[in-house]
Amino acid sequence: MADSTSSPSTDEAVQRELQRRSRRAFLVGGVAALAGLGGWRWLVTRPAANGTPWPLRGILNANGQLASEYFSNAHLAPVFPRSQAQEPRYNGKVGLGGNFDPAAWRLRVQTDSAGGIRALTLADIQALPRVEMTTELKCIEGWSVVVHWAGARFADFVARYAPAAAEAPYTYLTTPDQQYYVGLDRQSALHPQTLLCYEMNGQPLTLQHGAPLRLVAPVKYGIKYLKRIGSISFPTQRPPDYWAQRGYDWYAGH
């Protein structure tokens, strides 16, 4: 009967082959790692465009352009039973500082392409058709919470107070101190779920959550939910955006 145990010469040959392959894999892996490291070093040393190396900014812009081309009013964020609503965390203080007096607040709105300005009160916003919805606020940090909102559709607001701006390609919103600012494309601003919100979970907004008026855009991440809106204008060129200037996607849809 033949011996089924491998001979020493066979074992040595197998070990030599394994060592050869291991050395080859190590060399290939090392070259790939060095190439990747070199590519990363090249990438992070490129000139910045709005807080991000220009090759990455180009990718973000391309993704945003693609998303905007497929965006429509038929794209609706999911809605939830009101019983699931919770209070979102107080996240971010930019634009909420200073000695702010809610009673003296006025919303400054650009009413036409010539730059006409109109000052509105909260009562002016509340005179618009009231809309309530329970949607998910998604933070770009990775957490989310279901919230019940009440306010006026942005589309109704434009139709009543700035009809000449209805065809403007962009909307630009800032806090009263102009420390926080958000840009939206026209389709996102006029989306049926985009609200100028003055109540949250059945109660008037608190100062921490953006009283007296904040933006709610369920098809966007929370970085677009501008608190304490102070002014709204309708530029013809894409406006700046606070977080886009700090390396995030200007479009910020999900």
Backbone torsions as a table, in degrees:
resi	resn	phi	psi	omega
1	MET	NA	135.3	-177.5
2	ALA	-73.6	145.4	178.7
3	ASP	-76.4	124.2	-177.2
4	SER	-83.8	-5.3	-179.9
5	THR	-78.7	134.6	-178.3
6	SER	-66.1	148.5	178.7
7	SER	-77.4	158.0	177.8
8	PRO	-55.9	-37.9	-178.2
9	SER	-65.7	-35.9	179.1
10	THR	-67.2	-43.9	179.1
11	ASP	-61.7	-40.7	179.4
12	GLU	-63.9	-39.4	179.5
13	ALA	-64.6	-41.0	178.7
14	VAL	-63.8	-44.3	179.7
15	GLN	-62.0	-41.5	178.6
16	ARG	-62.8	-40.4	179.9
17	GLU	-66.4	-41.7	178.2
18	LEU	-63.3	-41.6	178.5
19	GLN	-63.7	-40.2	-179.9
20	ARG	-63.4	-45.1	-179.4
21	ARG	-66.8	-36.8	178.9
22	SER	-64.5	-43.3	178.4
23	ARG	-62.7	-40.8	-179.6
24	ARG	-65.2	-44.4	179.5
25	ALA	-62.8	-38.7	179.2
26	PHE	-63.7	-43.0	-179.4
27	LEU	-66.0	-45.2	179.5
28	VAL	-63.0	-45.1	178.9
29	GLY	-63.0	-39.5	179.2
30	GLY	-64.9	-43.1	178.0
31	VAL	-62.5	-43.0	179.2
32	ALA	-62.8	-41.2	179.7
33	ALA	-64.8	-42.7	178.4
34	LEU	-64.0	-40.0	178.1
35	ALA	-64.0	-42.4	178.2
36	GLY	-63.7	-41.9	178.6
37	LEU	-63.8	-41.7	178.2
38	GLY	-64.5	-40.4	178.3
39	GLY	-65.0	-39.5	179.3
40	TRP	-66.5	-42.5	178.1
41	ARG	-61.9	-39.7	177.1
42	TRP	-63.1	-43.2	-175.8
43	LEU	-63.4	-48.7	-174.2
44	VAL	-74.1	-11.3	177.4
45	THR	-97.8	4.1	177.1
46	ARG	-73.1	150.6	176.9
47	PRO	-56.2	142.9	-176.6
48	ALA	-81.7	146.9	171.6
49	ALA	-127.4	107.8	-176.8
50	ASN	54.2	50.7	172.4
51	GLY	81.5	3.9	-177.4
52	THR	-136.8	139.0	175.5
53	PRO	-49.8	138.6	-169.3
54	TRP	-57.6	-32.3	177.4
55	PRO	-63.8	-39.3	177.8
56	LEU	-69.7	-38.8	178.0
57	ARG	-62.2	-37.1	177.1
58	GLY	-62.3	-38.6	178.0
59	ILE	-66.2	-44.4	178.6
60	LEU	-59.9	-44.1	179.7
61	ASN	-64.0	-39.5	179.4
62	ALA	-65.7	-41.6	177.9
63	ASN	-63.0	-42.1	178.5
64	GLY	-63.8	-41.1	178.7
65	GLN	-63.3	-42.2	179.2
66	LEU	-64.4	-43.7	-179.6
67	ALA	-63.7	-39.9	-178.3
68	SER	-67.7	-33.2	-179.6
69	GLU	-68.3	-28.7	-179.8
70	TYR	-97.6	-0.7	-177.7
71	PHE	-76.0	143.1	175.9
72	SER	-155.6	167.5	177.5
73	ASN	-66.1	-15.6	177.7
74	ALA	-77.5	-13.6	177.2
75	HIS	-84.5	100.2	-176.7
76	LEU	-111.8	141.1	173.4
77	ALA	-71.2	147.2	178.9
78	PRO	-61.0	148.1	174.7
79	VAL	-112.3	156.2	-172.0
80	PHE	-131.2	161.3	173.0
81	PRO	-60.9	142.6	-178.8
82	ARG	-60.7	-27.5	-179.3
83	SER	-62.4	-17.9	-179.6
84	GLN	-87.7	-5.4	-174.9
85	ALA	-67.8	142.4	177.0
86	GLN	-136.3	165.4	176.2
87	GLU	-81.7	127.2	178.1
88	PRO	-71.5	157.3	177.2
89	ARG	-66.2	152.0	175.9
90	TYR	-79.4	106.4	-169.2
91	ASN	-125.4	103.3	176.5
92	GLY	101.3	133.0	-179.0
93	LYS	-115.3	-5.8	-176.2
94	VAL	-61.8	129.3	179.7
95	GLY	87.7	-3.5	-176.9
96	LEU	-111.3	12.8	-178.9
97	GLY	-88.3	-172.6	176.2
98	GLY	81.9	175.8	178.8
99	ASN	-88.5	82.5	-175.4
100	PHE	-89.9	129.9	178.5
101	ASP	-111.4	105.2	-178.7
102	PRO	-57.9	-31.8	-177.7
103	ALA	-68.1	-27.0	-179.4
104	ALA	-93.3	-0.6	-175.9
105	TRP	-65.0	138.3	171.5
106	ARG	-137.6	142.6	177.1
107	LEU	-94.4	118.6	179.9
108	ARG	-91.2	121.4	-173.9
109	VAL	-123.5	131.0	172.7
110	GLN	-75.8	120.6	-173.1
111	THR	-96.6	-17.0	-178.7
112	ASP	-155.1	172.7	-176.9
113	SER	-69.4	-16.2	178.9
114	ALA	-81.4	-3.9	177.8
115	GLY	92.8	16.5	176.7
116	GLY	-62.2	140.4	-176.5
117	ILE	-119.9	137.6	175.6
118	ARG	-126.9	137.7	178.4
119	ALA	-99.8	124.8	-178.1
120	LEU	-114.6	151.2	175.0
121	THR	-99.4	171.1	176.6
122	LEU	-63.8	-33.7	177.9
123	ALA	-61.5	-33.9	177.4
124	ASP	-63.7	-39.0	178.8
125	ILE	-70.4	-42.3	-178.4
126	GLN	-69.0	-16.0	176.8
127	ALA	-74.4	-15.1	177.6
128	LEU	-76.9	160.4	177.9
129	PRO	-53.9	130.1	-177.7
130	ARG	-80.6	134.9	179.0
131	VAL	-127.0	135.4	175.1
132	GLU	-121.9	142.8	177.5
133	MET	-155.8	151.5	178.2
134	THR	-118.3	108.7	-174.2
135	THR	-132.8	173.8	-177.5
136	GLU	-97.4	122.9	173.1
137	LEU	-86.5	115.9	-179.3
138	LYS	-105.3	120.4	177.5
139	CYS	-88.7	143.1	-180.0
140	ILE	-68.8	-13.1	176.0
141	GLU	-75.9	-13.2	175.4
142	GLY	117.4	-11.6	178.8
143	TRP	-97.5	163.5	178.1
144	SER	-149.7	160.5	179.4
145	VAL	-154.5	142.8	176.9
146	VAL	-84.6	131.8	-176.3
147	VAL	-134.5	143.2	174.4
148	HIS	-98.3	123.1	-176.3
149	TRP	-114.9	153.8	172.3
150	ALA	-141.3	139.7	-179.3
151	GLY	174.3	-153.2	-179.3
152	ALA	-117.4	141.9	175.3
153	ARG	-62.1	138.6	178.4
154	PHE	-61.1	-35.2	179.0
155	ALA	-62.2	-39.7	177.7
156	ASP	-67.6	-37.6	177.9
157	PHE	-61.0	-46.4	-179.7
158	VAL	-64.2	-43.8	-178.4
159	ALA	-61.0	-35.1	-177.9
160	ARG	-84.1	-44.4	-167.6
161	TYR	-110.1	-14.8	179.7
162	ALA	-147.1	55.6	-175.3
163	PRO	-60.5	-30.2	179.9
164	ALA	-68.3	-17.4	-178.5
165	ALA	-95.1	3.2	-174.4
166	ALA	-60.6	-27.9	-178.9
167	GLU	-99.9	6.0	178.8
168	ALA	-63.5	139.1	-176.5
169	PRO	-72.1	-19.5	-176.2
170	TYR	-138.9	158.0	172.4
171	THR	-125.5	139.5	-177.8
172	TYR	-128.8	123.9	-178.5
173	LEU	-121.9	140.1	178.2
174	THR	-134.8	158.9	170.4
175	THR	-74.8	164.4	-179.3
176	PRO	-56.5	-34.5	179.2
177	ASP	-88.1	-0.2	178.2
178	GLN	61.8	20.0	178.1
179	GLN	-81.0	-25.5	176.8
180	TYR	-123.5	138.9	-174.7
181	TYR	-150.8	147.6	-174.8
182	VAL	-136.2	139.0	174.1
183	GLY	-113.4	140.1	176.7
184	LEU	-130.3	146.1	169.9
185	ASP	-76.5	161.3	-174.0
186	ARG	-57.8	-45.1	-176.9
187	GLN	-62.1	-40.1	-179.8
188	SER	-69.1	-39.8	179.5
189	ALA	-64.1	-39.7	-175.9
190	LEU	-92.8	6.7	178.0
191	HIS	-59.6	141.5	-175.2
192	PRO	-62.3	-17.3	178.6
193	GLN	-98.4	0.4	177.6
194	THR	-82.4	120.6	-174.2
195	LEU	-120.3	150.6	159.0
196	LEU	-94.3	107.2	-167.2
197	CYS	-101.8	135.5	176.6
198	TYR	-124.0	-3.4	175.4
199	GLU	-134.9	149.1	177.7
200	MET	-137.8	125.0	-179.8
201	ASN	53.5	41.5	174.3
202	GLY	81.9	5.0	-178.8
203	GLN	-129.5	152.0	174.3
204	PRO	-57.4	147.6	178.0
205	LEU	-56.5	143.0	170.7
206	THR	-86.7	165.1	178.1
207	LEU	-60.7	-37.5	-179.8
208	GLN	-64.9	-29.3	-178.3
209	HIS	-101.6	15.5	168.0
210	GLY	106.2	14.4	179.0
211	ALA	-57.5	146.2	6.6
212	PRO	-90.6	-9.9	-173.9
213	LEU	-149.6	133.3	177.9
214	ARG	-136.4	164.3	177.6
215	LEU	-92.1	141.1	172.9
216	VAL	-130.1	123.9	-177.7
217	ALA	-137.7	87.3	-172.5
218	PRO	-61.4	-18.5	177.9
219	VAL	-86.4	3.7	178.7
220	LYS	-119.4	162.4	171.2
221	TYR	-73.0	161.9	-174.5
222	GLY	-60.7	-18.6	178.6
223	ILE	-64.0	-15.0	177.3
224	LYS	-92.6	-8.9	-176.0
225	TYR	-80.0	72.1	-175.1
226	LEU	-59.1	127.7	176.5
227	LYS	-91.7	153.0	176.0
228	ARG	49.1	65.8	-179.3
229	ILE	-66.0	130.2	178.4
230	GLY	-110.2	-31.2	-179.6
231	SER	-150.4	150.8	177.5
232	ILE	-135.5	127.3	177.2
233	SER	-133.6	172.2	-172.1
234	PHE	-133.6	77.8	-176.2
235	PRO	-75.0	161.3	177.4
236	THR	-90.7	-17.4	176.4
237	GLN	-110.3	151.3	-177.9
238	ARG	-58.0	122.9	-175.8
239	PRO	-80.7	165.9	176.0
240	PRO	-68.8	163.7	179.8
241	ASP	-143.9	131.3	-171.7
242	TYR	-53.6	-52.7	-175.7
243	TRP	-81.2	-26.0	174.8
244	ALA	-63.8	-33.2	177.3
245	GLN	-73.4	-8.4	-179.7
246	ARG	-114.6	22.7	170.4
247	GLY	103.2	0.1	-179.7
248	TYR	-96.4	170.7	-179.1
249	ASP	-71.9	128.3	178.9
250	TRP	-62.4	-40.2	-176.2
251	TYR	-70.0	-44.9	172.2
252	ALA	55.2	35.6	175.8
253	GLY	-90.1	166.2	176.8
254	HIS	-142.4	NA	NA
